[in-house]
Each structure stands twice: as structure tokens, then as C-alpha cells.
Amino acid sequence: MPLLDASTKTLPDIYLQRAATILGMTAHVFVRMEGSEPLTLKYDSHSDILPPSLQIPWTVVCRRLGRPAPALTYVDGVVSNFTSTSLSHSRVALDNLELLVPTVGTKEEHTFVGIMIEINAKTIPILHQVIEAQRSVLAKDSASLKDAIRRLHALLRQITETLNKLHASRAYKTHIDPVLWTLTVGNLGIPWVKGMVGAAGTAHPLFHMMDEFTGRFEYNTGIGQEAQIVRATYPIHWRQFLEAMKEVSVTEYIALSKDRELPDLWRRFTSSYHDNDGLLGFHRRKVFGFLAVSFRIGRSTTINGLGRKRRTEPWHEVDQELEKARLERRCLDPDQHIPDTEPSSNKLFMSQLIKHNSEQTGYWFSAGGSVYDASTFMQKHPGGDTVIALCSGQDVTDSLQAVGHLTNSSIRNKLESYRIGTLEMPKFASSHAEEVYMAAVDLGQKAAEMENVQRRNFQLLNGKLTMLDEPETLTPKKARHLLDAKNRLRDEHVPVLATLLDSLLDSIATLDMKLDLSAIRAQVVGLGVPGTGLGMATCFLNYGMALGMLHKDLSRLTEVKDLVAMVLGTFEDPGFTYSEQSRVESIVDTLSRVASQLIVLWK
């Protein structure tokens, strides 16, 4: 083969991409189909294996395209490697396309690459709807956003249906023989230079666009890190588009929206992407089926090296890595939680748990040493959403055991699908230190519980106690119930919190240091005695007055909880020691602020 001149003098810019496809495909055919080198063998450079007639022009072409080194990219092998009879780019499909630069010309090659091309074509309208959705967010047009999400949901299902054309069963016309696929197409894209990343599934632009659109921010898994490396090889306008997508967050808009339909629509859409039954789950199962054959017949690695470590069956290793990458995406949507196959390594503390008990922060609870996010399950819970709201921010192990939820396998499995981590305890230097922390835990959980109870009063105020009740109208019956609730807060709830605060002070007093607790003790005196409050000077006279009082009391209870969370956070700090006089004094000062809020609530 003669040495071709790839300079600007001979090769105009307009033909660079075509040249990259031809040279890249030829190089990979030379090494992977014509050569006999082990798939896992890596060289220091292309010149160690490629003849100059391939290596030199390929290097020049890739450099002119802005690539750091010669590589067969997804653009070369798929995006720019077809011709079609379709008059519309978005209607390009397996049955109307031909590969521009085929390698072996088999049905396996045409079908496998052709399906990827069809998926890219079906990504075009998705891209337009993504833009439309972000425009709707900027315009604060929830109706338009909902329409875009509905269209995206339908379009994404078409992607899954297209992927379903990839069959290994002979019952289907488009079936692929996995043995022939392995020996030709499957091995073709494996790179041979150390450190190079090939055009594997992580190179599909659809996945990158969907990840950005749905708010993915974690790329800690092996496949996640690989995706970031692959993205750096994308054409500059692709990268600029993906970066621009980060400027408008649809997930944040939906989280703050008061439109109750939006979260459900978004949940259904994102589930169709990263759920086990969605596109990513379906893709993982498709891959598993093909690789179970490939590795059994001798394939030693995937395009980017999975299956080489042999800690388990290699196709299981690939499957586990794909599943980890799928599960990693659950952080995109706070309402979507996927079952863990292994105990979660996400460590959470009580200071975090008690702060997640509202619509704004999410509804968490703990049981049996695990932490669960029930935010998405609220409306589906057979027992109603109120009971979950009331239990949020607390450990409910005893309650779940009492109703048999922890022993019923089907319910337990459902519960595990919402697990987000383990509830951790800080390390204690002494039993006294543990006693102090547990006393703070008791106070924090009770504060969260009282805050939850207070929020239910809004349901009372805005609900219909009778069929005649009008919105934003305080009826005599509602006024009486709200007055009873106010009295319970003063006569029952505040005394309980004060008693727990006093117990925490007793525990702090046992620490071996000189602390002046007289001032805060004076604040707490009397608060722990039920029925000694000052009573109600007036009743609720109208809706506005009732609403204002509820908000004020809720704000104070939230402040109590947040202050206790600060105390717990200090105890949970790995660098904290109970012998630090100044930090313990700061804790006492924070608890004094708790006492001040309780006094206001008690009056």
C-alpha cells in the first residue's frame, strides 16, 4: 500500500471525516481481522504494529481533526459510516441504509452497526425535545414542559424498541449469530495502544445527552469514568452542546415546581431510561446475552478491557459493571431508587436523617441500620402518604417490625428498592461520649417528629372537614381543632422536648470538664412540667390568623430540629473529641438557643 499524502495540499478539509473513517476502519481490520495478536496485548504506539502507509496518514488526518492521537471513534465507525435512501435524517433505519465502509459485509455487521445508526437517527427528535424542555424551563412554562416530557417518553421507548431489533434468536429475521459477531464485529473496535479508549457503548451520544438532561453528576464507576474519557474525544460542537445543557436544570425546576403532575411525568420518563425495565436495563440484558456466548468461545476482553480480571465469569463481570453504572444514575432523580444488589456503601448519620422530613428535603427514614428515601413512594403507599410523612426523619425499626414489614419478603424487597445507605454511628472514645450522643439523637428525632405533627395541621386547615367547607375559610370546627393542636403543642410536645433537652444536659455534665450549665438549666426549668403554660390569650379568628400561627410554630420547631442537627453534626465530625472544652461550650450555646425556642413555643 503506497504512503498517501494527507496534508491540506492533497486532502481538502471537506474530506477529512471520510478519510478518518476509511483509514481507521482499515487499520482496525489490519490488526483485529488480519493480525493474530492477542486482544489484550497493548503496544506503546501505533508504529509498533501498523505499517507506515497506514500509521502516518491516519495520524495526520486525526491531528487535523483535533484529535490527540489516531483512534477509531464512534463518529468514524457509526455516525459517518452510512448512506441511506431516506430523505430525512431522523427516518434513517436498518431497512433503508447501507454501510459506507463495511469490513466483512455480513448480516451481523450490517444489523449490528445499522441498529446503532438507527438509534442515532431516532435521537435527533429527542435532541429537539430536550431543547424544547429546557426552553420551557427558562420560560417557566410547566404546560409546555409537560408536553415535551410526554414526547420524550414516547421517543425514548422507540429507542428501546429499536434496540430490541438486535436478536440472537433465529426466530427473528434480523437475528445475529453471536459466534460470527464475536469473531468479526465484536472484536473489531478493541484498541491496541496503551491507554486508548475504544468506541464502546459509552460512546453513544444518546447516553451522554440523556445523562446531562436527567441531571447525572456521578461518574465514579469504571464505566462512568470511561464515559468521561470518551466524551473528551467527541467533536467540539458535541462537547459544547453537552456543556451547554448543564446551564438549565430540568430536575431542579421540577423539584421546586408546585405542579403535582410534573414529578410523576418526569418519574415515568426517567424510569424509561435508567430503570431496570428501562433502556439501560434492557441494554444490560442484551449485552449479557451476547457476551455470555462471546467469552465462552474465547473472547478475552470487551472493547475497553472488561472481563480481563477474571474475578468471576467475565460476562458476569461486564454485567456487574453495567449494573453499577445504571445504579449510579439513580442520583439523577431523587424520586427514583433502584434495588441494590449489595449493601450500600453510602454512609449517613443521624444529623442528616432528621433533616430529611419535608417535601423540600425529601422523606427519609431508617430501619434495621439502613436509610430509605420514601419520597417517590408517598403516593403509592397502601397506608397513605401521611403515615410516611409522620415517620420521616426518624428510626422506625420497631414500627416496621410490629406490622411485619421486615419479615414479609415481598414487602422487604420493595422496601429495599428505596434504600439509599446505612445509618452510621460515630466512633466513641468512652461510654460517656456515647451516652451524650444518644441523648442528642433522642432529642433530634423527637424534634423531627414534632415538626412532622405540626405540618399535619396544614392538612386540617386546608382540608374539607365537611362537604360545605370552602377553600381558605376557617370554620368554627377547624378553629376548635387548631386550638386543640396549639394546646397540645404547648402542654405536651414542648414538655417532652424540654425533658429530652434536660437529659442531654445531664449527660454533658458527666464529661470530665468544667462547664457552667446554670444559665441553660434556668431556661429549661418549668418547661418540662405539662399544663403549666400561660394558655391561649385569644382564639383563631380567621384563616389568615390561623395560617400565620401555624407557620410561626412550624418555623420554631424546624429551628429546634436544625439546631439539634448542628449538635449531632459536631459529634459526628471525625475530628471532634469530647475533651475539647471550647467545642463542647459551643454545643451548650447551641442548646441554649434550643431552649429559647422552646420557651417561645410554650408561651
C-alpha positions as CSV (number, residue, x, y, z in Angstrom):
1,M,0.0,0.0,0.0
2,P,1.5,3.4,-1.0
3,L,2.1,6.1,1.5
4,L,-0.8,8.6,1.0
5,D,-0.4,12.3,1.4
6,A,-2.9,13.5,4.0
7,S,-1.8,17.1,4.0
8,T,-4.0,20.1,3.2
9,K,-2.4,20.3,-0.2
10,T,-3.8,16.9,-1.3
11,L,-6.7,16.3,1.1
12,P,-9.2,19.2,1.5
13,D,-10.9,19.6,4.9
14,I,-14.3,18.6,3.5
15,Y,-13.0,15.0,3.1
16,L,-11.2,14.7,6.4
17,Q,-14.0,12.8,8.1
18,R,-14.4,10.4,5.2
19,A,-10.6,9.8,5.3
20,A,-10.7,9.2,9.1
21,T,-13.4,6.5,8.6
22,I,-11.6,4.8,5.8
23,L,-8.1,4.8,7.4
24,G,-9.5,4.0,10.9
25,M,-11.5,1.0,9.7
26,T,-8.6,-0.2,7.5
27,A,-6.2,0.0,10.5
28,H,-8.6,-2.0,12.7
29,V,-9.2,-4.6,10.0
30,F,-5.4,-4.9,9.6
31,V,-4.8,-5.5,13.3
32,R,-8.0,-7.2,14.5
33,M,-9.1,-9.3,11.5
34,E,-5.8,-9.8,9.6
35,G,-3.5,-9.9,12.5
36,S,-3.1,-12.7,15.2
37,E,-2.1,-10.6,18.2
38,P,-3.9,-11.4,21.5
39,L,-6.8,-8.9,22.1
40,T,-5.3,-8.0,25.4
41,L,-1.8,-7.2,24.0
42,K,-1.1,-3.5,24.2
43,Y,1.6,-1.5,22.4
44,D,3.3,1.7,23.2
45,S,2.4,3.4,19.9
46,H,0.7,2.7,16.6
47,S,4.0,2.5,14.8
48,D,4.8,-0.7,16.8
49,I,2.2,-2.6,14.8
50,L,0.9,-0.5,11.9
51,P,2.8,-0.1,8.6
52,P,3.8,3.5,7.8
53,S,1.4,3.6,4.9
54,L,-1.4,3.4,7.5
55,Q,0.0,5.0,10.6
56,I,1.4,8.2,9.0
57,P,-1.7,9.4,7.0
58,W,-4.0,8.3,9.8
59,T,-2.0,10.3,12.3
60,V,-2.1,13.4,10.0
61,V,-5.8,13.1,9.5
62,C,-6.6,12.7,13.2
63,R,-4.4,15.6,14.1
64,R,-6.2,17.8,11.5
65,L,-9.5,16.8,13.1
66,G,-8.2,18.0,16.5
67,R,-7.6,14.5,18.0
68,P,-4.6,14.0,20.2
69,A,-3.8,10.6,18.7
70,P,-5.1,8.3,16.0
71,A,-8.2,6.4,17.1
72,L,-11.3,4.8,15.5
73,T,-14.1,6.9,17.1
74,Y,-17.8,6.3,17.3
75,V,-18.1,9.1,14.7
76,D,-15.8,7.2,12.3
77,G,-17.4,3.8,12.7
78,V,-21.1,4.7,13.0
79,V,-22.2,8.3,12.7
80,S,-20.3,8.9,9.4
81,N,-20.3,5.4,8.1
82,F,-23.6,5.0,6.2
83,T,-25.7,6.1,3.3
84,S,-29.5,5.9,3.2
85,T,-32.4,6.2,0.7
86,S,-34.3,8.1,3.4
87,L,-34.9,11.7,2.6
88,S,-35.0,12.6,6.3
89,H,-32.1,12.1,8.7
90,S,-34.5,11.2,11.5
91,R,-36.1,8.4,9.4
92,V,-32.9,6.6,8.6
93,A,-33.5,2.9,9.6
94,L,-32.0,-0.5,9.4
95,D,-34.0,-1.4,6.3
96,N,-33.1,1.8,4.3
97,L,-29.3,2.1,5.0
98,E,-26.1,0.7,3.8
99,L,-22.7,0.9,5.4
100,L,-20.4,3.3,3.7
101,V,-17.2,1.5,4.6
102,P,-18.1,-2.1,5.6
103,T,-15.5,-4.5,6.7
104,V,-16.8,-8.0,6.2
105,G,-20.2,-7.2,4.7
106,T,-22.1,-9.7,6.6
107,K,-25.6,-9.6,8.1
108,E,-24.0,-9.4,11.5
109,E,-22.1,-6.3,10.6
110,H,-25.0,-4.6,8.8
111,T,-27.5,-5.3,11.5
112,F,-25.3,-4.5,14.5
113,V,-23.9,-1.3,13.2
114,G,-27.2,-0.4,11.4
115,I,-29.1,-0.6,14.6
116,M,-26.7,1.8,16.2
117,I,-27.2,4.1,13.2
118,E,-30.9,3.9,13.5
119,I,-30.7,4.7,17.2
120,N,-28.7,7.8,16.4
121,A,-31.4,8.8,13.8
122,K,-34.1,8.4,16.4
123,T,-32.0,10.5,18.8
124,I,-32.5,13.6,16.5
125,P,-36.1,14.3,17.6
126,I,-35.1,13.6,21.2
127,L,-32.4,16.3,20.9
128,H,-35.1,18.7,19.7
129,Q,-37.4,17.9,22.6
130,V,-34.6,18.2,25.1
131,I,-34.0,21.7,23.8
132,E,-37.7,22.4,23.9
133,A,-37.9,21.2,27.5
134,Q,-35.0,23.5,28.6
135,R,-36.7,26.4,26.8
136,S,-39.8,25.7,28.7
137,V,-37.9,25.8,32.0
138,L,-36.3,29.1,31.1
139,A,-39.8,30.4,30.2
140,K,-41.2,28.8,33.4
141,D,-43.9,27.2,31.2
142,S,-44.8,24.0,33.0
143,A,-47.5,23.1,30.5
144,S,-45.0,23.2,27.6
145,L,-42.5,21.3,29.7
146,K,-45.0,18.5,30.4
147,D,-45.8,18.2,26.7
148,A,-42.0,17.9,26.0
149,I,-41.6,15.2,28.6
150,R,-44.5,13.2,27.2
151,R,-43.0,13.4,23.8
152,L,-39.6,12.4,25.1
153,H,-41.1,9.4,26.9
154,A,-42.6,8.2,23.7
155,L,-39.4,8.8,21.7
156,L,-37.2,7.0,24.3
157,R,-39.5,4.0,24.1
158,Q,-38.8,4.0,20.3
159,I,-35.1,3.8,21.1
160,T,-35.7,0.7,23.3
161,E,-37.8,-0.8,20.5
162,T,-35.0,-0.2,18.0
163,L,-32.5,-1.9,20.3
164,N,-34.9,-4.8,20.5
165,K,-34.2,-5.5,16.8
166,L,-30.9,-6.9,18.0
167,H,-31.6,-10.6,18.3
168,A,-29.5,-13.7,18.7
169,S,-32.6,-16.0,18.2
170,R,-33.0,-17.5,14.8
171,A,-36.7,-16.9,15.1
172,Y,-36.2,-13.3,14.0
173,K,-35.4,-12.2,10.5
174,T,-32.7,-9.8,11.7
175,H,-31.1,-12.2,14.1
176,I,-27.3,-12.1,14.6
177,D,-25.2,-15.2,15.0
178,P,-23.3,-14.3,18.2
179,V,-20.4,-16.5,17.3
180,L,-19.9,-14.8,13.9
181,W,-20.5,-11.4,15.5
182,T,-17.8,-12.1,18.1
183,L,-15.2,-13.1,15.5
184,T,-15.8,-10.1,13.3
185,V,-17.7,-7.1,14.5
186,G,-17.3,-7.7,18.3
187,N,-13.6,-7.7,18.3
188,L,-13.1,-5.0,15.6
189,G,-13.1,-1.9,17.8
190,I,-10.7,-3.1,20.5
191,P,-7.8,-0.6,20.7
192,W,-4.2,-1.9,20.8
193,V,-2.3,1.1,22.1
194,K,-1.9,1.5,25.9
195,G,-4.3,4.0,27.5
196,M,-6.5,4.3,24.4
197,V,-10.3,4.1,24.9
198,G,-12.3,2.4,22.1
199,A,-15.8,3.2,20.7
200,A,-17.8,1.1,23.0
201,G,-21.3,1.6,24.3
202,T,-20.1,4.6,26.4
203,A,-19.5,6.4,23.1
204,H,-23.2,6.6,22.2
205,P,-24.1,10.3,22.2
206,L,-27.7,9.4,23.3
207,F,-26.4,8.2,26.7
208,H,-24.4,11.4,27.2
209,M,-27.2,13.6,26.3
210,M,-29.7,11.7,28.5
211,D,-27.3,11.7,31.4
212,E,-26.9,15.5,31.2
213,F,-30.6,16.1,30.7
214,T,-31.6,14.0,33.7
215,G,-29.0,15.6,35.9
216,R,-26.4,12.8,36.3
217,F,-23.4,14.1,38.3
218,E,-21.7,11.0,39.5
219,Y,-19.2,9.2,37.2
220,N,-17.3,7.1,39.8
221,T,-17.8,3.7,38.4
222,G,-15.4,2.3,35.9
223,I,-17.8,2.7,33.0
224,G,-18.7,6.2,34.3
225,Q,-15.1,7.2,34.2
226,E,-14.7,5.7,30.8
227,A,-17.6,7.7,29.5
228,Q,-15.9,10.9,30.6
229,I,-12.7,9.9,28.8
230,V,-14.7,9.1,25.6
231,R,-16.5,12.4,25.8
232,A,-13.2,14.2,25.6
233,T,-12.8,12.7,22.1
234,Y,-16.1,14.0,20.9
235,P,-16.2,16.7,18.2
236,I,-16.0,20.1,19.8
237,H,-19.6,21.1,18.9
238,W,-20.9,17.9,20.6
239,R,-18.9,18.7,23.7
240,Q,-20.1,22.3,23.7
241,F,-23.7,21.2,23.4
242,L,-23.4,18.8,26.3
243,E,-21.7,21.6,28.4
244,A,-24.5,24.0,27.5
245,M,-27.1,21.5,28.7
246,K,-25.7,21.9,32.2
247,E,-26.8,25.5,32.3
248,V,-30.5,24.7,32.5
249,S,-31.6,22.1,35.1
250,V,-35.0,20.5,34.4
251,T,-34.7,18.4,37.6
252,E,-34.3,21.5,39.8
253,Y,-37.2,23.2,38.2
254,I,-39.4,20.2,38.7
255,A,-38.3,19.8,42.3
256,L,-39.3,23.4,43.1
257,S,-42.5,23.3,41.0
258,K,-45.9,23.2,42.7
259,D,-47.3,21.4,39.7
260,R,-48.2,17.9,41.1
261,E,-48.3,16.3,37.7
262,L,-44.8,17.2,36.7
263,P,-42.9,14.9,39.1
264,D,-45.0,11.9,38.0
265,L,-44.4,12.6,34.3
266,W,-40.7,13.1,35.0
267,R,-40.5,9.9,37.0
268,R,-42.1,7.9,34.3
269,F,-39.7,9.4,31.7
270,T,-36.6,8.9,33.7
271,S,-37.7,5.4,34.6
272,S,-37.9,4.5,31.0
273,Y,-34.3,5.5,30.7
274,H,-32.4,4.2,33.8
275,D,-34.9,1.7,35.4
276,N,-34.1,-2.0,35.3
277,D,-37.0,-2.2,32.9
278,G,-36.0,0.9,31.0
279,L,-33.5,1.4,28.2
280,L,-30.3,0.9,30.3
281,G,-31.7,-2.2,32.0
282,F,-32.7,-3.6,28.6
283,H,-29.3,-2.8,27.1
284,R,-27.6,-4.5,30.0
285,R,-29.6,-7.7,29.4
286,K,-28.9,-7.6,25.7
287,V,-25.2,-7.2,26.3
288,F,-25.2,-10.1,28.8
289,G,-26.7,-12.5,26.3
290,F,-24.2,-11.7,23.6
291,L,-21.1,-11.7,25.9
292,A,-22.1,-14.9,27.6
293,V,-21.5,-16.5,24.2
294,S,-18.5,-14.4,23.2
295,F,-16.4,-15.1,26.3
296,R,-17.3,-18.8,26.2
297,I,-16.0,-19.2,22.7
298,G,-12.7,-17.4,23.6
299,R,-13.2,-13.7,23.6
300,S,-10.9,-12.4,26.3
301,T,-12.0,-8.8,26.7
302,T,-14.6,-6.2,25.8
303,I,-13.6,-3.2,23.7
304,N,-12.3,-1.3,26.7
305,G,-11.0,-4.2,28.8
306,L,-13.8,-5.6,30.9
307,G,-13.6,-9.3,31.5
308,R,-9.8,-9.4,31.9
309,K,-9.6,-9.6,35.7
310,R,-11.5,-12.9,35.9
311,R,-12.6,-12.3,39.5
312,T,-15.8,-14.0,38.3
313,E,-17.2,-15.2,35.0
314,P,-16.2,-12.4,32.6
315,W,-19.7,-11.9,31.2
316,H,-20.9,-11.5,34.9
317,E,-18.1,-9.0,35.4
318,V,-19.3,-7.0,32.5
319,D,-22.9,-7.3,33.6
320,Q,-22.0,-6.1,37.1
321,E,-20.1,-3.1,35.8
322,L,-23.1,-2.1,33.6
323,E,-25.4,-2.5,36.5
324,K,-23.2,-0.3,38.7
325,A,-23.2,2.4,36.0
326,R,-27.0,2.1,35.8
327,L,-27.5,2.3,39.5
328,E,-25.1,5.3,39.6
329,R,-27.7,7.2,37.6
330,R,-30.3,6.9,40.4
331,C,-28.8,10.1,41.9
332,L,-30.2,11.9,38.9
333,D,-33.7,11.7,40.2
334,P,-34.4,11.9,43.9
335,D,-37.7,10.2,43.3
336,Q,-36.2,7.1,41.7
337,H,-34.5,4.4,43.7
338,I,-33.3,1.1,42.3
339,P,-32.7,-2.1,44.4
340,D,-29.0,-2.6,45.5
341,T,-27.6,-6.0,44.9
342,E,-25.1,-5.4,47.7
343,P,-25.2,-3.4,50.9
344,S,-24.9,0.3,50.1
345,S,-21.6,1.9,50.9
346,N,-23.2,5.3,51.3
347,K,-22.8,6.2,55.0
348,L,-25.3,8.5,56.5
349,F,-25.6,10.0,60.0
350,M,-28.5,10.9,62.3
351,S,-27.8,14.7,61.7
352,Q,-28.7,14.0,58.0
353,L,-31.6,11.8,58.7
354,I,-33.6,14.1,60.9
355,K,-33.3,17.0,58.4
356,H,-35.0,14.9,55.6
357,N,-38.6,15.1,56.7
358,S,-40.3,17.6,54.3
359,E,-41.3,18.0,50.7
360,Q,-38.3,20.3,50.2
361,T,-35.7,17.9,51.6
362,G,-37.3,14.6,50.9
363,Y,-38.8,12.0,53.2
364,W,-36.2,9.7,54.7
365,F,-36.5,7.1,57.5
366,S,-34.2,4.4,58.9
367,A,-34.9,0.8,59.9
368,G,-32.6,-2.0,60.8
369,G,-29.5,0.1,60.2
370,S,-30.4,1.2,56.7
371,V,-31.7,4.6,55.5
372,Y,-34.5,4.8,53.0
373,D,-35.9,7.6,50.8
374,A,-39.6,7.2,50.6
375,S,-40.2,10.4,48.6
376,T,-41.3,8.6,45.5
377,F,-43.4,6.1,47.4
378,M,-45.5,8.6,49.2
379,Q,-48.5,8.5,46.8
380,K,-48.2,4.7,46.2
381,H,-48.1,3.6,49.9
382,P,-51.2,1.4,50.6
383,G,-51.4,3.0,54.1
384,G,-51.3,6.6,52.7
385,D,-48.7,9.3,52.5
386,T,-49.4,10.9,55.8
387,V,-48.1,8.0,57.9
388,I,-44.8,8.2,55.9
389,A,-44.6,11.9,56.4
390,L,-45.1,11.5,60.1
391,C,-42.4,8.8,60.4
392,S,-39.8,10.7,58.2
393,G,-36.6,11.8,59.8
394,Q,-36.8,9.0,62.4
395,D,-35.8,5.4,63.0
396,V,-38.9,3.3,62.6
397,T,-37.5,-0.2,63.1
398,D,-39.9,-1.1,65.9
399,S,-42.9,0.1,63.9
400,L,-42.0,-1.9,60.8
401,Q,-41.3,-5.0,62.9
402,A,-44.7,-4.6,64.6
403,V,-46.6,-4.6,61.3
404,G,-44.4,-7.4,59.8
405,H,-42.8,-5.3,57.1
406,L,-39.3,-6.6,58.0
407,T,-40.3,-10.2,57.8
408,N,-42.5,-10.2,54.7
409,S,-40.2,-11.0,51.8
410,S,-42.2,-9.1,49.1
411,I,-42.6,-6.0,51.3
412,R,-39.0,-6.3,52.4
413,N,-37.8,-6.4,48.8
414,K,-40.0,-3.4,48.0
415,L,-38.5,-1.6,50.9
416,E,-35.0,-2.3,49.8
417,S,-35.7,-0.7,46.5
418,Y,-35.7,2.7,48.3
419,R,-32.6,2.1,50.4
420,I,-30.0,4.9,49.9
421,G,-27.4,4.0,52.6
422,T,-26.5,2.8,56.0
423,L,-27.1,4.7,59.3
424,E,-23.7,5.1,60.8
425,M,-22.6,5.8,64.4
426,P,-19.6,7.9,65.1
427,K,-16.7,6.3,67.0
428,F,-16.7,6.9,70.7
429,A,-13.8,7.2,73.0
430,S,-15.8,6.3,76.1
431,S,-19.2,5.1,77.2
432,H,-19.9,8.7,78.5
433,A,-19.3,10.0,75.0
434,E,-21.8,7.5,73.5
435,E,-24.3,8.4,76.2
436,V,-24.1,12.1,75.2
437,Y,-24.5,11.4,71.6
438,M,-27.5,9.1,72.1
439,A,-29.2,11.7,74.2
440,A,-28.8,14.2,71.4
441,V,-30.2,11.6,69.0
442,D,-33.3,11.2,71.1
443,L,-33.8,14.9,71.2
444,G,-33.3,15.3,67.4
445,Q,-35.7,12.5,66.5
446,K,-38.4,13.8,68.8
447,A,-37.9,17.3,67.3
448,A,-38.4,15.9,63.8
449,E,-41.4,14.1,65.0
450,M,-43.0,17.2,66.5
451,E,-42.2,19.1,63.3
452,N,-44.0,16.4,61.3
453,V,-47.0,16.6,63.6
454,Q,-47.2,20.4,63.2
455,R,-47.2,20.1,59.4
456,R,-50.3,17.9,59.5
457,N,-52.2,20.9,60.9
458,F,-52.0,22.5,57.4
459,Q,-53.9,19.5,56.1
460,L,-56.5,20.2,58.7
461,L,-56.7,23.9,57.8
462,N,-56.9,23.4,54.1
463,G,-58.9,20.2,54.0
464,K,-62.6,19.6,53.9
465,L,-64.0,18.5,57.3
466,T,-67.5,18.8,55.8
467,M,-68.8,19.0,52.2
468,L,-69.7,22.6,52.8
469,D,-66.2,23.8,53.6
470,E,-64.8,26.4,51.3
471,P,-61.1,26.9,50.4
472,E,-59.2,29.3,52.6
473,T,-62.1,29.6,55.0
474,L,-61.7,29.0,58.8
475,T,-64.8,27.3,60.0
476,P,-65.7,27.1,63.7
477,K,-64.9,23.4,63.7
478,K,-61.5,23.9,62.1
479,A,-60.8,26.7,64.6
480,R,-61.5,24.4,67.5
481,H,-59.3,21.6,66.2
482,L,-56.5,24.0,65.6
483,L,-56.8,25.5,69.1
484,D,-56.6,21.9,70.5
485,A,-53.5,21.3,68.4
486,K,-51.9,24.5,69.8
487,N,-52.7,23.5,73.3
488,R,-51.1,20.0,72.7
489,L,-48.0,21.7,71.4
490,R,-47.7,23.8,74.5
491,D,-48.8,21.3,77.1
492,E,-47.5,18.0,75.7
493,H,-44.9,18.4,73.0
494,V,-42.8,21.2,74.4
495,P,-42.5,19.5,77.8
496,V,-41.3,16.3,76.1
497,L,-38.7,18.2,74.2
498,A,-37.6,20.1,77.3
499,T,-37.3,16.8,79.2
500,L,-35.1,15.3,76.5
501,L,-33.0,18.5,76.4
502,D,-32.6,18.2,80.2
503,S,-31.4,14.6,79.8
504,L,-28.9,15.7,77.2
505,L,-27.6,18.4,79.6
506,D,-27.3,15.7,82.4
507,S,-25.2,13.6,80.0
508,I,-22.9,16.5,79.1
509,A,-22.5,17.3,82.8
510,T,-20.9,13.8,83.3
511,L,-18.0,14.7,81.0
512,D,-14.7,15.4,82.8
513,M,-14.6,19.2,82.3
514,K,-15.7,22.3,84.0
515,L,-18.9,23.6,82.3
516,D,-21.3,26.2,83.6
517,L,-24.7,24.8,82.8
518,S,-26.6,27.0,85.2
519,A,-27.9,29.5,82.7
520,I,-29.4,26.9,80.3
521,R,-30.7,24.9,83.3
522,A,-32.6,28.0,84.4
523,Q,-34.2,28.3,80.9
524,V,-35.4,24.7,80.9
525,V,-36.8,24.8,84.5
526,G,-40.6,24.6,84.3
527,L,-40.8,23.7,80.6
528,G,-40.8,20.0,81.4
529,V,-44.0,20.2,83.6
530,P,-47.1,19.7,81.5
531,G,-50.0,22.1,81.9
532,T,-48.0,25.0,83.3
533,G,-48.0,27.1,80.2
534,L,-49.6,30.6,80.0
535,G,-52.6,29.5,78.0
536,M,-54.2,31.0,74.9
537,A,-55.0,34.7,75.1
538,T,-57.1,34.6,72.0
539,C,-58.7,32.0,69.7
540,F,-58.1,31.8,65.9
541,L,-60.4,34.5,64.4
542,N,-59.9,33.9,60.7
543,Y,-58.0,31.9,58.1
544,G,-55.1,34.3,57.8
545,M,-54.5,34.3,61.6
546,A,-54.6,30.5,61.8
547,L,-52.2,30.2,58.8
548,G,-49.8,32.7,60.3
549,M,-49.7,31.0,63.7
550,L,-49.1,27.6,62.1
551,H,-46.2,28.9,60.0
552,K,-44.7,30.6,63.1
553,D,-44.9,27.5,65.2
554,L,-43.6,25.3,62.4
555,S,-40.7,27.7,61.8
556,R,-39.7,27.5,65.5
557,L,-39.9,23.7,65.6
558,T,-37.8,23.5,62.4
559,E,-35.3,25.8,64.1
560,V,-35.2,23.4,67.1
561,K,-34.6,20.4,64.9
562,D,-31.9,22.2,62.8
563,L,-30.1,23.3,65.9
564,V,-30.0,19.8,67.3
565,A,-28.8,18.6,63.9
566,M,-25.9,21.0,64.2
567,V,-25.0,19.5,67.6
568,L,-25.2,16.0,66.2
569,G,-23.1,17.0,63.2
570,T,-20.4,18.3,65.6
571,F,-20.4,14.9,67.5
572,E,-20.2,13.1,64.1
573,D,-17.2,15.1,62.9
574,P,-14.3,12.6,62.9
575,G,-12.0,15.3,64.3
576,F,-14.2,16.0,67.3
577,T,-13.1,14.9,70.8
578,Y,-15.2,15.3,73.9
579,S,-12.2,16.7,75.7
580,E,-12.3,19.9,73.7
581,Q,-13.6,22.5,76.1
582,S,-14.3,25.2,73.5
583,R,-16.3,22.9,71.2
584,V,-18.4,21.5,74.0
585,E,-19.1,25.0,75.2
586,S,-20.2,25.9,71.7
587,I,-22.6,22.9,71.8
588,V,-24.0,24.2,75.1
589,D,-24.5,27.6,73.5
590,T,-26.4,26.0,70.6
591,L,-28.6,24.1,73.1
592,S,-29.3,27.4,74.8
593,R,-30.8,28.6,71.5
594,V,-32.9,25.4,71.5
595,A,-34.2,26.3,75.0
596,S,-35.1,29.8,73.8
597,Q,-37.2,28.5,71.0
598,L,-39.0,26.1,73.3
599,I,-39.8,28.9,75.7
600,V,-41.5,30.9,72.9
601,L,-43.5,27.8,71.8
602,W,-44.5,27.2,75.4
603,K,-45.9,30.7,76.0
